Amino acid sequence: MKECCAFLLLLLFICPLGFYLYTIEYGTKLSPDFYAHSCPQVEDIVIDVLATTIATETRMAASLMRLHYHDCFVHIGGIVSEKNSVFNSQSVRGFEVIDQIKAQLEKECPGTVSCADVLTLAARDSSVLSGGPSWVVPLGRRDSINASLSGSNSNIPASNDSFKAILRKFNRHGLDVTDLVALSGSHTIGFSRCTSFRQRLYNQSGDGRPDITLEESFAANLRKSCPIAGGEENLSVLDMVTAAKFDNNYFINLIKNMGLLYSDQILFSGNDISRGLVITYAQDQEVFFLQFAESMIKMGNISPLMGSNGEIRKNCRKINS
């Protein structure tokens, strides 16, 4: 699984010592200054495109963060390859924004900045532009020349997975329960389709009854836009309080049994350690922001391709011919 991730965001504090310890622990050679001479304007180009895009469509911030998350968890050969997997079909968005960023970078610094690094920066900046944390992004990834739809289907947690199944998939990539809970906090922004949470509303355990961990008035409201049949593509906000703002309301919602997805609510109802973390992040947004930034860096450093491995794609939707 030799792929790096591609998303990160902007307004948190990572101390120099903490960053140094992190890079030593994971043995990477990525560096925030990787493009200092070859393409010094890379970060300006990324955030300029995103600022315009997110100002027009706030939902795009969550879409880009999700794209980064999927890129980190799957050894993919290009945006098109992985977007057709079971979990991504008709739901993953943001490809056209990455295309726009990459096109500008190719004009300014041809053949220099990888799609993997574009995705990573886009995720970080999506957080910042939504009011969330920032961090220093290690750069220098290269792009994979392989594809793995089967990897996407088996490695990415599903919205109805058990807590153990979700944690197992995180553990495969060197991520622990703290990373799982913190990274799930990205669901403080964005939407989910009816098909991803319908089972909770009508038949969670196969007995024709709703999920007992779902607050009744919340469930009744969700049924209005997510009927028992039809409406698969109808959208509901992941955080009904501050849908477009990156904050800690996601965790407050979980304590109230108002998590939209089963895979969200299970963090509070399914495990004592994760429940404690949910309570901590609900009580202290700064603690959540700090951990989210640390976990995003950690996720972004999952087996990155560097040096002579992989390639620098000219087009993020396909490998170079």
C-alpha positions as CSV (number, residue, x, y, z in Angstrom):
1,M,0.0,0.0,0.0
2,K,2.3,2.7,-1.2
3,E,0.2,5.8,-1.5
4,C,0.2,9.0,0.3
5,C,-2.7,11.0,1.3
6,A,-4.0,14.2,-0.1
7,F,-5.9,16.5,2.2
8,L,-5.0,18.9,5.0
9,L,-6.3,22.2,6.5
10,L,-5.2,25.6,8.0
11,L,-5.5,27.3,11.5
12,L,-4.0,25.2,14.3
13,F,-0.7,25.2,16.2
14,I,1.9,22.4,15.8
15,C,5.0,23.3,17.7
16,P,8.4,22.8,16.0
17,L,9.5,20.2,18.6
18,G,6.2,18.2,18.2
19,F,6.6,18.2,14.4
20,Y,10.2,17.1,14.7
21,L,9.3,14.2,17.0
22,Y,6.5,13.2,14.6
23,T,8.8,13.0,11.5
24,I,11.4,11.1,13.4
25,E,8.9,8.6,14.7
26,Y,7.5,7.9,11.2
27,G,10.8,8.1,9.5
28,T,9.5,10.2,6.6
29,K,11.6,12.6,4.4
30,L,8.7,14.8,3.6
31,S,9.3,18.5,4.3
32,P,7.1,21.6,4.4
33,D,9.9,23.3,2.3
34,F,10.0,20.7,-0.4
35,Y,8.7,23.2,-3.1
36,A,10.5,26.3,-1.7
37,H,12.6,26.6,-4.8
38,S,10.9,24.5,-7.4
39,C,7.4,26.0,-6.9
40,P,7.2,28.5,-4.1
41,Q,3.7,29.7,-5.1
42,V,2.1,26.2,-4.7
43,E,0.3,27.0,-1.4
44,D,-0.9,30.3,-2.6
45,I,-2.4,28.7,-5.8
46,V,-4.1,26.0,-3.8
47,I,-5.8,28.3,-1.3
48,D,-6.7,30.9,-3.9
49,V,-8.7,28.4,-5.9
50,L,-10.3,26.9,-2.8
51,A,-11.3,30.3,-1.4
52,T,-13.2,31.1,-4.5
53,T,-14.8,27.6,-4.7
54,I,-15.8,27.3,-1.1
55,A,-17.2,30.8,-1.0
56,T,-19.5,29.7,-3.8
57,E,-20.2,26.2,-2.5
58,T,-19.5,25.6,1.2
59,R,-20.2,21.9,0.8
60,M,-17.0,21.5,-1.3
61,A,-14.8,21.8,1.8
62,A,-16.2,18.6,3.2
63,S,-16.0,16.9,-0.3
64,L,-12.3,17.7,-0.6
65,M,-11.5,16.4,2.9
66,R,-13.3,13.2,2.1
67,L,-11.4,12.8,-1.1
68,H,-8.1,13.2,0.9
69,Y,-9.3,10.6,3.4
70,H,-10.1,8.1,0.7
71,D,-6.8,8.7,-1.1
72,C,-4.9,8.0,2.2
73,F,-6.7,4.7,2.9
74,V,-6.5,3.3,-0.6
75,H,-3.6,2.5,-3.0
76,I,-5.1,4.2,-6.0
77,G,-3.9,4.9,-9.5
78,G,-5.8,8.0,-10.1
79,I,-8.9,9.9,-9.2
80,V,-11.0,8.1,-11.8
81,S,-9.9,4.7,-10.7
82,E,-10.9,5.0,-7.1
83,K,-14.1,7.1,-7.6
84,N,-15.9,4.1,-9.1
85,S,-15.5,1.9,-6.0
86,V,-18.6,0.7,-4.1
87,F,-18.2,3.4,-1.4
88,N,-17.5,6.2,-3.8
89,S,-19.9,5.7,-6.6
90,Q,-22.1,8.7,-7.1
91,S,-20.9,10.3,-3.8
92,V,-17.3,11.4,-4.0
93,R,-17.0,15.0,-5.3
94,G,-14.3,17.6,-5.8
95,F,-12.4,16.1,-8.8
96,E,-13.0,19.2,-10.9
97,V,-11.5,21.5,-8.2
98,I,-8.4,19.4,-8.1
99,D,-8.2,19.6,-11.9
100,Q,-8.4,23.4,-11.7
101,I,-5.6,23.6,-9.1
102,K,-3.4,21.1,-11.0
103,A,-3.9,23.1,-14.3
104,Q,-2.7,26.3,-12.7
105,L,0.3,24.5,-11.1
106,E,1.2,23.0,-14.5
107,K,1.3,26.5,-16.0
108,E,3.5,27.9,-13.2
109,C,5.6,24.9,-12.3
110,P,5.2,22.1,-15.0
111,G,5.8,18.6,-13.9
112,T,6.7,19.6,-10.3
113,V,3.9,19.3,-7.8
114,S,2.2,15.9,-7.3
115,C,-1.5,15.3,-7.2
116,A,-1.0,13.7,-3.8
117,D,0.4,16.9,-2.4
118,V,-2.3,18.9,-4.1
119,L,-4.9,16.8,-2.3
120,T,-3.1,17.1,1.0
121,L,-2.9,20.9,0.8
122,A,-6.5,21.1,-0.3
123,A,-7.7,19.2,2.7
124,R,-5.7,21.4,5.1
125,D,-7.0,24.6,3.4
126,S,-10.6,23.3,3.4
127,S,-10.4,23.1,7.1
128,V,-9.1,26.6,7.5
129,L,-11.6,28.1,5.1
130,S,-14.4,26.4,7.1
131,G,-13.2,27.9,10.4
132,G,-11.2,24.8,11.5
133,P,-7.5,24.2,12.5
134,S,-4.4,24.6,10.4
135,W,-1.1,22.8,10.5
136,V,2.3,22.6,8.8
137,V,1.9,20.2,5.8
138,P,4.9,17.9,5.0
139,L,5.3,17.8,1.2
140,G,7.2,15.8,-1.3
141,R,4.9,12.9,-2.1
142,R,4.8,11.4,-5.6
143,D,1.8,9.8,-7.3
144,S,1.0,6.1,-7.6
145,I,1.1,4.4,-10.9
146,N,-1.2,1.6,-9.8
147,A,-4.9,1.3,-9.1
148,S,-6.9,-0.7,-6.6
149,L,-10.7,-0.7,-6.6
150,S,-10.7,-3.8,-4.5
151,G,-8.6,-1.8,-2.0
152,S,-11.1,0.9,-1.9
153,N,-13.9,-1.5,-1.3
154,S,-12.2,-3.4,1.5
155,N,-10.2,-0.7,3.3
156,I,-12.6,2.2,3.7
157,P,-15.0,1.9,6.6
158,A,-18.7,1.7,5.7
159,S,-21.3,3.9,7.4
160,N,-22.9,0.8,9.0
161,D,-19.8,-0.9,10.2
162,S,-19.4,-2.0,13.8
163,F,-16.9,-0.1,16.0
164,K,-14.5,-3.1,15.9
165,A,-14.6,-3.2,12.1
166,I,-14.0,0.5,11.8
167,L,-11.1,0.5,14.2
168,R,-9.6,-2.6,12.6
169,K,-9.5,-0.7,9.2
170,F,-7.8,2.3,10.9
171,N,-5.3,0.0,12.7
172,R,-4.3,-1.5,9.3
173,H,-2.8,1.9,8.4
174,G,-1.1,2.6,11.8
175,L,-4.0,4.7,13.1
176,D,-5.4,4.2,16.6
177,V,-8.6,4.9,18.4
178,T,-7.6,8.5,19.1
179,D,-7.0,9.1,15.4
180,L,-10.3,7.4,14.6
181,V,-12.4,9.7,16.9
182,A,-10.5,12.9,16.0
183,L,-10.6,12.3,12.2
184,S,-14.3,11.4,12.4
185,G,-14.7,15.0,13.7
186,S,-14.4,16.1,10.1
187,H,-18.1,15.2,9.9
188,T,-18.8,18.5,11.6
189,I,-19.2,19.8,8.0
190,G,-20.8,18.3,4.9
191,F,-23.8,16.1,4.0
192,S,-24.6,12.4,3.7
193,R,-27.0,10.7,1.3
194,C,-30.2,9.0,2.6
195,T,-28.9,5.6,1.4
196,S,-26.0,5.9,4.0
197,F,-28.3,6.2,7.0
198,R,-31.7,4.8,6.0
199,Q,-31.1,1.5,7.8
200,R,-30.8,3.3,11.1
201,L,-34.3,4.9,10.6
202,Y,-36.2,1.7,9.7
203,N,-34.4,-1.6,10.2
204,Q,-31.1,-1.3,12.0
205,S,-30.9,-4.8,13.3
206,G,-33.0,-6.6,10.8
207,D,-36.1,-6.6,13.0
208,G,-37.9,-3.7,11.3
209,R,-37.1,-1.3,14.1
210,P,-35.0,1.9,14.1
211,D,-31.6,2.1,15.8
212,I,-32.1,2.4,19.5
213,T,-29.2,4.9,19.8
214,L,-31.0,7.4,17.5
215,E,-32.8,10.2,19.3
216,E,-36.5,9.9,18.5
217,S,-37.3,13.5,17.4
218,F,-34.1,13.6,15.4
219,A,-35.1,10.3,13.7
220,A,-38.6,11.6,12.9
221,N,-37.2,14.7,11.2
222,L,-34.8,12.6,9.2
223,R,-37.6,10.4,7.9
224,K,-39.2,13.4,6.2
225,S,-36.3,13.6,3.7
226,C,-35.3,9.9,3.8
227,P,-38.3,7.7,3.2
228,I,-38.3,3.9,3.6
229,A,-38.2,3.6,-0.2
230,G,-36.9,6.1,-2.8
231,G,-35.0,9.3,-2.2
232,E,-31.6,7.6,-2.2
233,E,-29.8,10.7,-3.2
234,N,-31.6,13.0,-0.8
235,L,-29.1,14.8,1.4
236,S,-29.0,15.5,5.2
237,V,-26.4,17.6,7.0
238,L,-24.0,15.7,9.2
239,D,-24.1,18.4,11.8
240,M,-27.5,20.0,12.1
241,V,-26.3,22.8,14.3
242,T,-23.4,24.4,12.4
243,A,-23.5,22.5,9.1
244,A,-20.9,24.7,7.3
245,K,-18.6,25.5,10.2
246,F,-15.7,23.3,11.3
247,D,-16.1,23.1,15.1
248,N,-16.8,20.6,17.8
249,N,-20.6,20.4,17.6
250,Y,-20.3,17.0,15.9
251,F,-19.2,15.6,19.3
252,I,-21.9,17.4,21.2
253,N,-24.4,15.9,18.8
254,L,-23.1,12.4,19.5
255,I,-23.6,12.9,23.3
256,K,-27.3,13.8,22.5
257,N,-27.6,10.6,20.3
258,M,-27.9,12.9,17.2
259,G,-25.1,11.5,15.1
260,L,-26.3,11.1,11.5
261,L,-24.4,7.9,10.6
262,Y,-24.2,4.7,12.6
263,S,-20.5,4.9,12.2
264,D,-20.5,8.3,13.9
265,Q,-22.9,7.4,16.8
266,I,-21.1,4.2,17.6
267,L,-18.1,6.3,18.7
268,F,-20.2,7.3,21.7
269,S,-22.3,4.2,22.2
270,G,-20.0,1.4,21.3
271,N,-16.7,1.8,23.2
272,D,-15.6,3.3,26.5
273,I,-12.3,4.8,25.2
274,S,-13.9,6.4,22.2
275,R,-16.8,7.6,24.4
276,G,-14.3,9.4,26.7
277,L,-12.6,11.0,23.7
278,V,-16.0,12.2,22.4
279,I,-16.8,13.8,25.7
280,T,-13.4,15.5,25.9
281,Y,-13.7,17.0,22.4
282,A,-17.2,18.1,23.1
283,Q,-16.0,20.0,26.1
284,D,-12.9,21.5,24.6
285,Q,-12.7,22.5,21.0
286,E,-9.1,23.5,21.2
287,V,-8.1,19.9,22.3
288,F,-10.1,18.5,19.4
289,F,-8.4,20.9,16.9
290,L,-4.9,20.0,18.1
291,Q,-5.6,16.3,17.9
292,F,-7.3,16.6,14.5
293,A,-4.3,18.4,13.1
294,E,-1.9,15.8,14.5
295,S,-4.0,12.9,13.2
296,M,-4.4,14.5,9.7
297,I,-0.6,14.7,9.4
298,K,-0.3,11.1,10.6
299,M,-2.9,10.0,8.1
300,G,-1.2,12.0,5.3
301,N,2.0,10.2,6.0
302,I,0.7,6.7,5.4
303,S,3.3,5.0,3.2
304,P,4.0,8.0,0.9
305,L,5.8,7.5,-2.4
306,M,9.0,9.5,-2.5
307,G,12.2,9.9,-4.4
308,S,12.2,7.9,-7.6
309,N,9.1,5.9,-6.7
310,G,5.9,6.7,-8.5
311,E,5.5,9.7,-10.8
312,I,4.4,13.4,-10.9
313,R,1.1,13.2,-12.9
314,K,0.3,15.9,-15.4
315,N,-3.4,15.0,-15.1
316,C,-4.6,13.8,-11.7
317,R,-7.3,11.6,-13.3
318,K,-4.8,9.3,-15.0
319,I,-1.3,8.1,-14.9
320,N,1.2,9.6,-17.4
321,S,1.3,7.7,-20.7
